Amino acid sequence: MAEQINIGMIGYKFMGKMHSHAYRDLSFFFPDSPKPCLKAVSGRNESAVKKAAEEMGWHSYETDWRHLIQRDDIDVIDIVTPNHTHPEIAIEAAEAGKHIISEKPLALDVKDANRMLEAVEKNNVVHMVCHNYRFAPAVQYAKQLIEKGYLGKIHHIRAHYLQDFIIDPSFPLIWRLKKEVAGSGALGDIGIHSIDLARFLVGEMEEVSSMMKTFVEERPVPSEEGGLRGTSNQNEYGQVTVDDAIAFLAKFKNGAMGIFEATRFAGGNRNKNKFEINGETGSIRWDMERMNELDVYFTDSPEGLQGFRTIHCTEEQHPYAGAYWPPGHSIGYEHTFIHLVHQFFQGISANYSPHPNFKDGLMNQRVMESIENSAINRGWEKI
């Protein structure tokens, strides 16, 4: 197993901070994992990226991401930039022989996602896409229960991802509200996580029927922006070109049916990522706001005792949980990224691409494309 893996990260704001934290804590909780070295971070604004490098523990910085990719002391390129930049960076990194971990969504469209997958496969580099919610111990345990047949044949999944951070019409026109930069709105920002979890837990979808809505069509142009925030310039307005909310039905190849909703206009919901799965012999449900808990129900429980019970997934038997504290001592959002990076490094050591990788990213992109086409055509669309 490699002793050290040298990281070069492109971008440094919200997700950059989260990824940096994961690298810094990985060896503490998983000492047998290869050790990450935070070699360099890249950003266009020199004073800002220099400050970020100092605060987050990076050894150096670059103002041109191409220089970062060309460096001989970099093994991995970590992409945490806006969505429209992912394809160019990933393809150039693959051609330089760098392993790649990229934030979601993989690209703006299926065509670019295909190009990215072709590049990593042609150059035999390890690749992953950052769907971190797969790596909550409770979600991993749900996967084990499903695979072991505790739920029997799956009938339903219903999932919603609700936020409210842009509900104020005076909230500025940040890049996440521009189609040419983000690709889509609630669909690609948060709905894609529900899509990925459904594929992970239930299986592949074959057909969808959807609707999409933009509630606020014009917003103030920001004088400055970063991460999920911006400073409004109330004298100039621009067009919102993405969805504020989406809802869709899905038919799965295994016969299951799904109901999904994603919105950034659900007042009072800061980050409500939740799903419930029903099978012929049991059900499970999970809520990110109670991420250590998994609610389970089995039909063979004695009469009078039937109903959901809550499992606190912090026992050593639960995936990843044994690396942390005694049972009942909760872990948090940041640890899902540590688990994802741990898997990524295992893949680099053994020369394979753990899931979710660019193949999953492409499949998620195909589902999103079908959802968008369905909303336009007002009918069922095959994946």
Helices and strands as residue ranges (DSSP letters): E 4-10, H 14-29, E 35-42, H 46-56, E 60-62, H 65-70, E 76-79, G 83-85, H 86-95, E 99-102, H 110-122, E 127-129, G 132-135, H 137-147, E 154-162, G 175-177, H 179-182, H 186-186, I 187-191, H 192-201, E 205-213, E 218-226, E 229-239, E 245-252, E 257-263, E 272-279, E 282-287, G 288-290, E 293-298, E 309-312, G 321-323, H 333-350, H 358-377, E 381-382
